[in-house]
Amino acid sequence: GGGRGDPPPPIDDDNNDKDDDEYFGGFLPGSKSGPLIPEQLNAGGDGRKSGPALRFNGEEYKTPAERRREKAEGERLNKALANLGVASRRGADDLIFGGRVKVNGETVTSPATRVNLSKDVVTLDGKVVQGGINMVKEHTYFMVNKPKGFVCSARANEGSSGKLVLDLLEQWREEFRREHGSANPPRLFTVGRLDVATTGLLLVTTDGDWCQRVAHPSSEVVKQYVVTANAKPTRAQIIAIEQGTEVDGKHVTPHRVELVSADGGPKNRIIVEVVDGRNREVRVLCADAGVDVKSLKRTRVGGLRMPKELPLGKYVKLKPHQVAYVLDKGLSNNNGSF
């Protein structure tokens, strides 16, 4: 329902975003990458250790001891190539099947072949592959202010315009190559997705496990959106959104729905907060309530709120405490922080 708690802070309209390449250049000043597994993420909102989270396939996350044992035993070649920043696992499969990958001088055509990157030499087209997360030993976390027209996939689909969200981080990739002697940058993952027409906060990281943890419904991470409608919504429409609707075969109910009125701006804006994060959930909720959506912008994920200073198309490297904000339920209940 809506109307609970303190009024939300002023909401920035997309039209107010301005580009300041000189100030940002991709980064906020003084930002540093987080540790491999931020300590703050191991505890729940009450400070106690949380139980093992589930992956999308139902498996539990592995303990550090299990990870060390797996590392000693090696990993699948396609996963190793992905970790080295060469390609996605599917792309790595194509490289392997094509006979372009050798391990210790021998051509390998099975993606399931196990390799140990601390001992085995992997080459692609005759060149030793170096880079990825194995080179820097720590993960990096970004917040991107996604513009309209960009897709959240690793590669463009055939016939698409080819505008990828990950292309917005090319400056970081270039700086990584300069710093590490042309080595491959680690593979990047988007934490969930925003549809091509939606703008705003998108998390991108080299940490695939954290990505899955945040995106999985069991984490109950609240996502906040600002809907700009073509007309001021009626009270009946707000109630209809609050009551929920069916999305992808399941009835979903928003965490919170509220008209934006406290900041003195246009009266045709609605705050909608959801937990499920199903495909186009907010758009379906609005459409079924008879609300015609003019634009949709995500402003918060969990306890992490996007700063108004971050221009469209730019990104900021998150500090460890900011990474922890994402899963901080206390901050999430208080409209987040940056």
Salt bridges, closest charged atoms under 4 A:
ASP14 OD1 - LYS297 NZ 3.56
ASP17 OD2 - LYS297 NZ 3.74
ASP21 OD1 - LYS314 NZ 2.50
ASP46 OD2 - ARG48 NH2 2.32
GLU70 OE2 - LYS62 NZ 3.96
ASP125 OD2 - ARG100 NH2 2.70
GLU170 OE1 - ARG173 NH1 3.26
GLU170 OE2 - ARG177 NH1 3.25
ASP195 OD2 - ARG280 NH1 3.52
ASP195 OD2 - ARG283 NE 2.94
ASP207 OD1 - HIS139 NE2 3.92
ASP209 OD1 - ARG55 NH1 3.05
ASP209 OD2 - ARG67 NH2 2.35
GLU258 OE1 - ARG256 NH2 3.10
ASP263 OD1 - ARG269 NH2 2.88
GLU273 OE2 - ARG256 NH1 2.69
GLU273 OE2 - ARG300 NH2 2.71
ASP276 OD2 - LYS250 NZ 3.66
